[in-house]
Every structure is written in C-alpha cells, then in structure tokens.
C-alpha cells in the first residue's frame, strides 16, 4: 500500500513539473509556404518589430519550417519593473500616429489597449502604451506595419478601372489610397509612382516597398505593395478577384517584375 501511495505521489509530482514547464514555454509558430513576417505578426496580434527583436532577425526573410517565437519566454520572476507598460499623457499637438511612432507600436494597438473608438485624443488624456522593447527610431517599420494592416482590410475588394476608393481599386489607385492613409501622397499612375522614392534591389526588399511590373511588355503598367517573403498585395484584375496576394518568386509576376522603389524612410 505504501508503495502504491509513493508511486501516486511521484506521478502527481512529475505531472506538475510537466504542466509547469509547458506553461512556461514560449508560444511558437512554424513558417509555412507563402508566409511572411508581417502576416505572422498580423495574425498573432504582435508587431513585426517585436518578432524581429525576440528572434534576433535582421531581415524579413523566412524559410519554410523555421520556428518563430511569438512572445518572450515568461519566468517566475516579476518582470513588471523591467518591462512595464507605459502611461503616456497626451500633449498638445499629439496624434495617435505620432505617439505610436514615438513608442514603436501601432495606432491600432493603442486603440485596442485603451478601448478607443476614434483616433481623436485630447491633451491631458492618459494612454497605456504596451512595452515594445526599443522603439523604431525612423518609424518606418511601424509605418509599414500600419500600411500593410490597412491594405489587408481591402482583400477581395473588386478591381475597378481608375478606382481609388474602397468601393473598387485599380492597381495604382490601391497603392495611392493606402499610402494616403499614413500621410503620403503618391501620383496617380503606376509609371508616375515608379519615379518616387529610391530604387531598391530585389534582395533588399522590405515590407512597404512598392513593386513595379511591365505586364504589357512596354512601360511600367502595374504596381503592388511588398509584404515580405516574396509576397505582395495589389489590385490585380477583375478575373483574378481584385485585391489579392501574389508572389514575385514564380509565374506571371516573376516574369513581368521590373523593379522596386522605397517610399518609407
């Protein structure tokens, strides 16, 4: 009887150890074909900047089968004094976008944490800012995340010739509309947009870069927004379903790819 009791106690002890260990393990995601760092961050409610910092990444390039840690491992020690949430008092002239850039987060994240239904904030209001590690100094990573998050909301929007509103987009109208949402005014056509910003080599592409194509065989006549891992979002054509994700690694858009320009700094 004593042996049975000892065995039962030992089994309970081992189960407790297993459960505690599993609970302390960080959540991870295994990269699938077609994934991008931005897509993984968006679907898991974190920022690209956080994923890069946690996983020690220096670029957005991913390999199928690669394991991405989604959150930093929690320990039994109290980290509240090390990584506290920030209480920020809104100053005159502030906007949610400027506050987000300053703290390396997104407007959507600030609104979610503070349960805001509008982007209008008044001086003196206290906002909780989730700790994000070292904020982006240039703000370009945050801007790219915001740009792509807004662009993804229009997936499935029908293609419309000369369209540049949520009711329907052509390719350049889609790029122009989404960049306007972060305060950047692009010209109307793909060819005109191809003269903006600075040229970027294909191996140096970053989320938010504009990709250009010669689909008709002549000049620049198509544009999309790079998401990462060879994927881009664009308003393709009526037959293709309007706003979709496509790849520059193979097929039609690999053959017609004509270069990229970086608008975000």
Backbone torsions as a table, in degrees:
resi	resn	phi	psi	omega
1	UNK	NA	-41.3	179.0
2	UNK	-64.0	-37.4	-179.4
3	UNK	-64.3	-42.4	178.9
4	UNK	-62.3	-42.8	-179.4
5	UNK	-63.4	-42.9	179.5
6	UNK	-63.0	-42.1	-179.5
7	UNK	-63.0	-39.5	179.5
8	UNK	-64.9	-44.0	-180.0
9	UNK	-64.0	-41.8	-179.8
10	UNK	-64.2	-40.6	179.3
11	UNK	-63.2	-43.2	178.4
12	UNK	-62.0	-39.8	-179.6
13	UNK	-63.5	-43.5	-179.5
14	UNK	-67.0	-38.3	177.3
15	UNK	-62.9	-41.5	179.1
16	UNK	-61.9	-42.5	179.3
17	UNK	-61.9	-44.2	-179.3
18	UNK	-62.4	-46.1	-178.8
19	UNK	-63.6	-43.9	-179.5
20	UNK	-64.4	-40.1	179.7
21	UNK	-65.5	-43.1	-180.0
22	UNK	-64.0	-38.5	-179.0
23	UNK	-67.3	-29.6	-176.9
24	UNK	-84.4	-14.5	-177.5
25	UNK	-69.6	140.2	179.9
26	UNK	-70.8	149.6	177.6
27	UNK	-74.8	138.1	-177.3
28	UNK	-130.1	166.1	176.2
29	UNK	-138.8	135.1	177.8
30	UNK	-95.9	124.0	-175.5
31	UNK	-63.3	130.7	177.7
32	UNK	-106.6	164.8	178.2
33	UNK	-60.0	131.3	179.1
34	UNK	91.6	-8.0	178.9
35	UNK	-70.2	154.2	169.2
36	UNK	-133.4	161.3	-178.7
37	UNK	-61.9	-38.9	179.9
38	UNK	-65.5	-41.3	179.9
39	UNK	-61.6	-43.3	179.6
40	UNK	-63.5	-44.2	179.6
41	UNK	-62.7	-45.4	-177.1
42	UNK	-62.2	-43.7	-176.6
43	UNK	-73.5	-19.2	-178.1
44	UNK	-110.0	9.5	173.7
45	UNK	68.2	31.1	176.7
46	UNK	-125.7	178.2	179.9
47	UNK	-102.6	154.6	176.2
48	UNK	-59.3	-41.7	-179.1
49	UNK	-59.4	-41.9	178.8
50	UNK	-63.9	-45.7	180.0
51	UNK	-60.7	-41.1	179.6
52	UNK	-65.1	-40.2	-179.4
53	UNK	-68.4	-46.3	-177.7
54	UNK	-63.8	-38.8	-175.2
55	UNK	-96.7	2.6	178.1
56	UNK	65.5	33.5	-178.3
57	UNK	-86.9	142.8	177.7
58	UNK	-109.9	-5.3	175.7
59	UNK	-148.9	174.8	-178.4
60	UNK	-91.7	6.4	-179.1
61	UNK	-69.5	133.7	-179.2
62	UNK	-128.8	155.6	176.0
63	UNK	-116.7	139.6	176.3
64	UNK	-58.5	130.9	-177.9
65	UNK	95.1	-12.0	178.4
66	UNK	-65.7	136.2	-179.5
67	UNK	-95.1	122.3	-179.8
68	UNK	-107.1	124.4	175.4
69	UNK	-79.0	126.1	-175.2
70	UNK	-88.1	-24.4	178.3
71	UNK	-149.3	153.0	-178.4
72	UNK	-66.4	142.8	-178.9
73	UNK	-62.2	132.4	179.4
74	UNK	-87.4	141.2	177.2
75	UNK	-115.2	172.2	-179.3
76	UNK	-75.0	-13.3	-178.8
77	UNK	-78.9	155.3	-179.5
78	UNK	-80.9	112.1	-177.5
79	UNK	-94.1	5.4	-174.6
80	UNK	-62.1	-28.8	-179.3
81	UNK	-84.2	-16.0	-179.3
82	UNK	-92.4	-48.7	-177.9
83	UNK	-121.3	65.6	-176.5
84	UNK	-79.7	154.3	167.8
85	UNK	-67.4	150.8	-176.6
86	UNK	-101.9	134.9	172.2
87	UNK	-100.9	112.8	-176.4
88	UNK	-108.8	130.2	177.5
89	UNK	-94.2	119.6	-177.6
90	UNK	-61.8	131.5	179.8
91	UNK	-103.1	162.2	176.5
92	UNK	-59.4	132.1	-179.8
93	UNK	92.3	-9.4	179.1
94	UNK	-72.1	153.6	167.9
95	UNK	-134.8	163.1	178.6
96	UNK	-61.0	-34.2	179.5
97	UNK	-65.7	-44.7	-179.7
98	UNK	-66.6	-36.5	178.5
99	UNK	-67.5	-42.2	179.3
100	UNK	-61.8	-45.5	179.3
101	UNK	-61.7	-41.3	-177.4
102	UNK	-62.4	-34.4	-174.8
103	UNK	-107.3	8.7	175.1
104	UNK	67.7	36.9	178.1
105	UNK	-132.0	-164.6	-178.9
106	UNK	-120.6	158.4	177.2
107	UNK	-60.7	-42.1	-178.4
108	UNK	-61.2	-38.5	179.6
109	UNK	-66.9	-41.9	178.3
110	UNK	-63.4	-43.6	179.9
111	UNK	-63.5	-40.0	-178.7
112	UNK	-65.3	-47.7	-177.1
113	UNK	-65.5	-37.9	-176.4
114	UNK	-96.2	5.0	177.7
115	UNK	54.3	47.7	179.1
116	UNK	-93.0	140.8	178.3
117	UNK	-103.9	-4.4	-179.1
118	UNK	-141.2	161.1	177.8
119	UNK	-92.1	3.0	178.5
120	UNK	-81.4	123.9	177.2
121	UNK	-130.4	142.6	-177.6
122	UNK	-103.4	146.8	177.0
123	UNK	-53.7	140.0	179.0
124	UNK	96.2	-17.4	178.7
125	UNK	-71.2	137.0	178.6
126	UNK	-94.4	127.8	179.2
127	UNK	-116.0	138.8	173.5
128	UNK	-87.4	124.5	178.8
129	UNK	-112.0	119.3	179.9
130	UNK	-67.4	130.7	-179.2
131	UNK	-59.7	129.7	-177.2
132	UNK	-120.9	13.1	-173.0
133	UNK	79.6	-151.2	180.0
134	UNK	-73.7	120.5	-178.7
135	UNK	-68.6	155.6	177.4
136	UNK	-68.1	127.6	-177.4
137	UNK	-74.7	-37.6	-178.3
138	UNK	-83.2	-23.7	-177.3
139	UNK	81.0	-3.1	-174.6
140	UNK	-67.7	-36.2	178.9
141	UNK	-63.8	-42.5	178.7
142	UNK	-65.8	-43.0	178.9
143	UNK	-62.2	-41.5	179.9
144	UNK	-63.8	-42.9	179.0
145	UNK	-62.0	-42.3	179.4
146	UNK	-65.9	-44.1	179.3
147	UNK	-59.0	-48.0	-176.2
148	UNK	-72.2	-32.7	177.4
149	UNK	-64.6	-42.3	178.6
150	UNK	-68.7	-40.5	-179.5
151	UNK	-61.6	-39.3	-177.5
152	UNK	-65.6	-23.6	179.3
153	UNK	-67.3	-15.2	-177.6
154	UNK	-103.2	12.2	176.4
155	UNK	-56.6	132.9	-179.4
156	UNK	89.5	-8.7	176.3
157	UNK	-62.1	132.2	-175.0
158	UNK	-65.6	150.4	174.1
159	UNK	-73.0	134.6	176.5
160	UNK	-139.2	123.7	179.8
161	UNK	-57.9	128.5	-176.9
162	UNK	67.1	7.1	-179.4
163	UNK	-73.7	139.5	178.2
164	UNK	-145.8	38.2	178.3
165	UNK	-144.6	164.6	-178.5
166	UNK	-58.1	-12.9	175.2
167	UNK	-74.4	-17.5	-179.6
168	UNK	165.7	139.1	-177.3
169	UNK	-127.7	147.2	157.1
170	UNK	-96.2	-178.3	-171.1
171	UNK	-63.5	-48.9	-177.7
172	UNK	-73.7	-30.2	176.0
173	UNK	-65.2	-36.0	177.6
174	UNK	-65.3	-46.1	178.1
175	UNK	-63.5	-45.9	-178.5
176	UNK	-60.7	-45.4	-177.9
177	UNK	-62.3	-47.7	-175.6
178	UNK	-69.2	-38.0	176.9
179	UNK	-67.7	-31.2	178.6
180	UNK	-65.1	-25.8	-179.5
181	UNK	-71.3	-16.6	175.0
182	UNK	-111.8	19.2	172.5
183	UNK	85.3	17.1	-179.9
184	UNK	-114.6	124.3	-177.2
185	UNK	-98.4	115.0	177.8
186	UNK	-99.1	154.9	173.2
187	UNK	-63.6	173.8	-171.8
188	UNK	-78.3	-42.0	-171.4
189	UNK	-100.8	161.2	178.8
190	UNK	-61.6	-40.4	-180.0
191	UNK	-63.8	-40.8	178.3
192	UNK	-68.6	-39.4	179.1
193	UNK	-65.1	-29.7	-179.7
194	UNK	-68.1	-10.5	177.8
195	UNK	-95.3	-2.7	-178.2
196	UNK	-87.8	159.3	173.7
197	UNK	65.4	-153.1	-179.4
198	UNK	-123.9	148.7	-179.7
199	UNK	-67.0	143.6	-179.6
200	UNK	-129.3	131.1	176.0
201	UNK	-68.2	150.6	-176.1
202	UNK	-58.6	-38.4	-178.7
203	UNK	-74.5	-6.0	-179.8
204	UNK	-113.1	14.5	-178.7
205	UNK	-61.9	142.9	175.8
206	UNK	-129.0	153.3	176.4
207	UNK	-53.0	134.7	-179.0
208	UNK	100.8	-14.7	176.7
209	UNK	-67.6	149.9	176.7
210	UNK	-93.0	131.2	178.7
211	UNK	-106.0	141.5	-176.9
212	UNK	-122.9	150.3	-174.2
213	UNK	-139.2	150.9	172.7
214	UNK	-111.0	79.9	-176.0
215	UNK	-74.3	-29.3	-179.3
216	UNK	-90.8	-1.2	178.5
217	UNK	89.4	-7.8	179.7
218	UNK	-108.3	-112.9	-179.6
219	UNK	-83.0	-179.4	177.8
220	UNK	-63.3	124.1	-178.5
221	UNK	-138.0	9.8	177.4
222	UNK	-151.1	149.1	-177.7
223	UNK	-145.1	147.8	175.2
224	UNK	-145.9	171.1	-178.2
225	UNK	-109.8	123.1	-177.1
226	UNK	-69.2	133.8	-179.4
227	UNK	-103.7	-32.4	-177.4
228	UNK	130.0	157.7	177.1
229	UNK	53.3	41.7	178.0
230	UNK	70.9	7.6	179.5
231	UNK	-99.1	147.4	174.0
232	UNK	-142.4	157.2	179.4
233	UNK	-111.8	137.4	-175.2
234	UNK	-162.3	164.8	171.0
235	UNK	-93.5	105.7	-167.8
236	UNK	-80.2	-73.5	-178.8
237	UNK	-166.8	163.3	177.7
238	UNK	-57.8	-39.0	-176.6
239	UNK	-70.7	-29.8	-177.1
240	UNK	-87.5	-8.0	176.9
241	UNK	104.3	16.5	177.6
242	UNK	75.4	-126.5	-176.6
243	UNK	-76.5	118.6	-177.6
244	UNK	-144.7	170.8	168.8
245	UNK	-95.3	140.5	175.1
246	UNK	-137.9	172.3	-178.1
247	UNK	-118.0	144.2	173.9
248	UNK	-99.3	7.2	-176.9
249	UNK	-88.0	-18.5	-176.2
250	UNK	-157.2	163.2	173.7
251	UNK	73.3	-150.9	-171.0
252	UNK	-57.9	-47.7	-174.8
253	UNK	-77.5	-18.5	171.1
254	UNK	-70.0	-37.2	-178.3
255	UNK	-75.0	-31.4	-174.0
256	UNK	-101.4	0.0	-179.5
257	UNK	-59.1	133.3	-175.1
258	UNK	-124.7	-0.1	177.9
259	UNK	135.1	-178.3	-177.0
260	UNK	-146.0	155.6	177.2
261	UNK	-132.5	142.8	178.3
262	UNK	-101.3	118.2	179.3
263	UNK	-95.9	-40.0	-178.0
264	UNK	-77.4	141.1	-178.9
265	UNK	-111.0	NA	NA
